[in-house]
Amino acid sequence: MLLVLLILREPRIVTQHNDVIRESFTTQAQAFAANPWVTDEDRIQRLVTAAHLTGDERVLDIATGPGYIAEAFAVAAREVVGVDLTDAMLAIAKERTKDRGISNISFRAADAQNLPFENSAFDVVVCRLALHHLLKPLQVLREMARVCRAGGKVLVEDIYASEHPERAAFQERWEILRDPSHVRTLALSELLQLFRDSGLETDSVTTADDLTPEVERWLATTKTPPDRADEIRRLLEEDRLHDLSGALPFQDATGRLCFHARTAIVARRKVS
């Protein structure tokens, strides 16, 4: 009986969390779209390069947000479709690409956990900095694999956590305080296992620690309430002094508190 109740509740839980995502990213849409960790062209190009495009691909960008990734892929591919849960984000993406006269790109609302596309509809499927917001990352990866053709590429870039549970849990304390849409930052080994369980073959894995958000701007982006912001600052300062998560918070040359958001780009092929 308990199992039946859990199965019946699951769609409702996912729907409720999707509402949390929409609310969070509607609130932060304009600030998020202007942040350097989102707009950095070198980082964007790093992801595009990992796809090894020939110019004739049809690309799906999941959780496209303000559309920077979709736009970068549109320069090098035949067609790009960007999907997102949040209308406010899609509005920014549509306006930006329209202003730039990009004609081989389109955007639509969609849930990454239930993509509205036929099997094998795309040559490349990409998702950047979104998996940690999603309740069912394995289902998302399986959906990405489903809509990717055999021989095509599935690319994910996301932040990753420590392999040590207690250190990962410390990071989660300040991540969740900041953004209620945050679910969990996976360890790199967990991310790779999800790819394996999705039936995808590894092409490459690259990691970086050069994404270093400045804490005050990071907090302002999500409009974190003052009491939560104070607790986050306290936790990050404790982390800076005692290395409790692996994010290695630090003070920059001007004394501003920053931290390392460690990221990984995982590129995999769909083999059948």
C-alpha positions as CSV (number, residue, x, y, z in Angstrom):
1,M,0.0,0.0,0.0
2,L,2.8,2.4,0.8
3,L,4.5,1.7,-2.5
4,V,1.2,2.4,-4.3
5,L,0.9,5.7,-2.5
6,L,4.5,6.7,-3.3
7,I,3.9,5.9,-7.0
8,L,0.7,8.0,-7.0
9,R,2.4,10.9,-5.3
10,E,5.5,10.9,-7.6
11,P,4.0,12.9,-10.5
12,R,2.6,15.4,-8.1
13,I,6.0,15.8,-6.4
14,V,7.7,16.4,-9.7
15,T,5.0,18.9,-10.8
16,Q,5.4,20.8,-7.5
17,H,9.2,20.9,-7.9
18,N,8.8,22.2,-11.5
19,D,6.7,25.0,-10.1
20,V,9.5,25.8,-7.6
21,I,11.9,25.9,-10.6
22,R,9.6,28.2,-12.5
23,E,9.2,30.6,-9.6
24,S,13.0,30.6,-8.8
25,F,14.1,31.3,-12.3
26,T,11.3,33.8,-13.0
27,T,12.6,35.7,-10.0
28,Q,16.2,35.6,-11.2
29,A,15.8,35.6,-15.0
30,Q,17.2,39.1,-15.8
31,A,20.1,38.8,-13.2
32,F,20.9,35.3,-14.2
33,A,21.1,36.2,-17.9
34,A,23.6,39.0,-17.1
35,N,25.9,36.9,-14.9
36,P,29.5,36.3,-16.1
37,W,29.4,32.6,-15.2
38,V,26.5,32.3,-17.7
39,T,27.7,34.6,-20.4
40,D,31.4,33.8,-20.5
41,E,32.2,33.1,-24.2
42,D,35.3,31.0,-23.6
43,R,33.3,28.6,-21.3
44,I,30.5,28.4,-23.8
45,Q,32.8,27.6,-26.6
46,R,34.4,24.9,-24.5
47,L,31.1,23.1,-24.5
48,V,30.5,23.6,-28.2
49,T,33.9,22.3,-29.1
50,A,33.3,19.1,-27.1
51,A,30.5,18.3,-29.6
52,H,32.8,18.1,-32.6
53,L,30.2,19.6,-35.0
54,T,30.4,19.2,-38.7
55,G,27.8,21.9,-39.5
56,D,24.9,19.6,-40.5
57,E,23.6,18.7,-37.0
58,R,20.2,19.3,-35.5
59,V,20.8,20.2,-31.8
60,L,18.5,20.2,-28.8
61,D,19.5,22.5,-25.8
62,I,17.8,21.4,-22.6
63,A,17.1,24.0,-19.9
64,T,18.3,26.6,-22.4
65,G,17.7,29.5,-20.0
66,P,18.6,32.8,-21.7
67,G,19.7,30.9,-24.8
68,Y,23.5,31.5,-24.8
69,I,24.3,27.8,-25.4
70,A,21.6,27.4,-28.1
71,E,22.9,30.5,-29.9
72,A,26.5,29.3,-29.8
73,F,25.5,25.9,-31.2
74,A,23.4,27.7,-33.9
75,V,26.6,29.3,-35.3
76,A,28.1,25.9,-35.9
77,A,25.1,23.6,-36.6
78,R,22.2,23.4,-39.1
79,E,19.4,23.9,-36.6
80,V,19.0,24.3,-32.8
81,V,15.9,23.9,-30.6
82,G,16.0,25.3,-27.1
83,V,13.6,24.2,-24.3
84,D,13.0,25.4,-20.8
85,L,10.4,25.2,-18.1
86,T,10.4,29.0,-17.4
87,D,8.6,31.4,-19.7
88,A,10.6,34.4,-18.4
89,M,13.9,32.7,-19.5
90,L,12.4,31.7,-22.9
91,A,11.3,35.3,-23.5
92,I,14.9,36.5,-23.0
93,A,16.2,33.8,-25.3
94,K,13.7,34.6,-28.0
95,E,14.3,38.4,-27.8
96,R,18.1,38.0,-27.8
97,T,18.3,35.7,-30.9
98,K,15.7,37.7,-32.8
99,D,17.7,40.9,-32.2
100,R,20.7,39.1,-33.6
101,G,18.9,37.8,-36.6
102,I,19.6,34.1,-35.9
103,S,17.1,32.2,-38.1
104,N,18.1,28.6,-37.5
105,I,17.0,28.5,-33.8
106,S,13.6,28.1,-32.1
107,F,12.5,27.9,-28.5
108,R,9.6,26.2,-26.7
109,A,8.5,25.3,-23.2
110,A,9.2,21.7,-22.2
111,D,10.0,19.5,-19.2
112,A,13.4,17.9,-19.5
113,Q,12.0,14.8,-17.7
114,N,9.4,14.3,-20.4
115,L,10.6,15.7,-23.7
116,P,8.0,16.3,-26.4
117,F,10.1,14.9,-29.3
118,E,10.2,11.7,-31.3
119,N,12.9,9.1,-30.8
120,S,16.2,9.9,-32.5
121,A,15.1,13.4,-33.5
122,F,18.4,15.1,-32.9
123,D,22.1,14.6,-33.6
124,V,23.3,16.4,-30.5
125,V,21.5,16.9,-27.2
126,V,23.1,19.2,-24.6
127,C,22.3,20.4,-21.1
128,R,24.3,23.0,-19.2
129,L,24.3,23.8,-15.4
130,A,20.8,22.4,-14.9
131,L,21.0,18.8,-13.8
132,H,21.4,19.7,-10.1
133,H,18.0,21.4,-10.2
134,L,16.2,18.3,-11.4
135,L,14.5,15.7,-9.2
136,K,15.1,12.8,-11.6
137,P,18.5,13.3,-13.3
138,L,18.6,9.7,-14.6
139,Q,15.2,10.1,-16.3
140,V,16.5,13.3,-17.9
141,L,19.6,11.6,-19.2
142,R,17.5,8.7,-20.5
143,E,15.2,11.2,-22.3
144,M,18.3,13.0,-23.7
145,A,19.5,9.6,-25.0
146,R,16.0,8.7,-26.4
147,V,15.7,11.8,-28.6
148,C,19.3,11.5,-29.8
149,R,20.0,9.4,-32.9
150,A,22.3,6.4,-32.9
151,G,25.9,7.7,-33.2
152,G,24.9,11.1,-31.9
153,K,26.3,13.0,-29.0
154,V,24.8,13.7,-25.5
155,L,26.7,16.5,-23.7
156,V,26.2,17.6,-20.1
157,E,28.1,20.3,-18.2
158,D,27.3,20.7,-14.5
159,I,28.8,21.5,-11.2
160,Y,30.0,18.5,-9.2
161,A,30.5,17.8,-5.5
162,S,33.0,16.0,-3.3
163,E,33.2,12.2,-3.5
164,H,33.1,12.3,0.4
165,P,29.5,12.4,1.5
166,E,30.1,14.6,4.6
167,R,31.9,17.2,2.5
168,A,29.3,17.1,-0.3
169,A,26.6,17.5,2.4
170,F,28.3,20.7,3.7
171,Q,28.2,22.2,0.3
172,E,24.5,21.3,-0.1
173,R,23.7,23.3,3.1
174,W,24.6,26.6,1.5
175,E,23.5,25.7,-2.0
176,I,19.9,24.8,-0.8
177,L,19.7,27.9,1.5
178,R,20.5,30.1,-1.5
179,D,18.1,28.5,-4.1
180,P,15.0,26.4,-3.3
181,S,15.1,24.9,-6.8
182,H,18.5,23.3,-6.1
183,V,18.1,19.5,-5.5
184,R,21.5,18.0,-5.2
185,T,25.0,18.4,-6.6
186,L,26.2,15.0,-7.8
187,A,29.7,13.7,-7.3
188,L,31.5,13.1,-10.5
189,S,31.4,9.4,-10.0
190,E,27.6,9.6,-9.6
191,L,27.3,11.6,-12.8
192,L,29.3,9.1,-14.8
193,Q,27.2,6.2,-13.4
194,L,24.0,8.0,-14.5
195,F,25.5,8.2,-18.0
196,R,26.3,4.5,-17.9
197,D,22.8,3.7,-16.7
198,S,21.4,5.7,-19.6
199,G,23.2,3.3,-22.1
200,L,25.6,5.9,-23.4
201,E,29.3,5.3,-24.4
202,T,31.9,7.7,-22.9
203,D,33.8,9.9,-25.4
204,S,35.4,12.4,-23.0
205,V,35.3,13.8,-19.5
206,T,36.9,17.2,-18.7
207,T,36.9,19.0,-15.4
208,A,37.6,22.6,-14.5
209,D,37.7,24.8,-11.4
210,D,37.8,28.2,-13.1
211,L,34.2,29.1,-12.4
212,T,34.5,31.3,-9.3
213,P,31.3,33.1,-8.5
214,E,31.5,36.2,-6.3
215,V,29.3,35.5,-3.4
216,E,27.4,38.8,-3.1
217,R,26.5,38.8,-6.7
218,W,25.6,35.1,-6.5
219,L,23.3,35.8,-3.6
220,A,21.8,38.8,-5.3
221,T,20.9,36.8,-8.4
222,T,18.5,34.6,-6.5
223,K,17.4,37.5,-4.2
224,T,18.2,35.3,-1.2
225,P,16.5,36.6,2.0
226,P,18.8,38.4,4.4
227,D,18.7,35.8,7.2
228,R,19.5,33.0,4.7
229,A,22.2,35.1,3.1
230,D,23.8,35.7,6.5
231,E,23.9,32.0,7.2
232,I,25.4,31.2,3.8
233,R,28.1,33.8,4.4
234,R,28.8,32.1,7.8
235,L,29.0,28.7,6.3
236,L,31.3,29.8,3.4
237,E,33.6,31.6,5.8
238,E,33.8,28.4,7.9
239,D,34.5,26.5,4.7
240,R,37.2,29.0,3.8
241,L,38.9,28.5,7.1
242,H,38.6,24.7,7.4
243,D,38.2,23.3,3.8
244,L,34.9,21.6,4.6
245,S,33.5,21.0,1.1
246,G,36.2,21.2,-1.6
247,A,34.7,24.4,-3.0
248,L,37.7,26.3,-1.5
249,P,36.1,29.7,-0.8
250,F,38.6,32.5,-1.0
251,Q,38.9,36.3,-0.9
252,D,39.9,37.9,-4.1
253,A,42.3,40.8,-4.5
254,T,39.6,43.3,-3.4
255,G,38.6,41.2,-0.4
256,R,35.4,39.9,-2.0
257,L,34.4,36.3,-1.0
258,C,34.3,33.8,-3.9
259,F,34.3,30.1,-4.2
260,H,35.2,27.4,-6.8
261,A,32.2,25.9,-8.5
262,R,33.9,22.8,-9.9
263,T,32.4,21.8,-13.3
264,A,32.6,18.8,-15.6
265,I,31.8,18.4,-19.2
266,V,30.8,14.8,-20.0
267,A,30.5,13.9,-23.7
268,R,28.9,10.5,-24.6
269,R,27.8,8.8,-27.8
270,K,24.6,6.9,-28.3
271,V,25.7,3.6,-29.6
272,S,22.3,2.0,-30.6
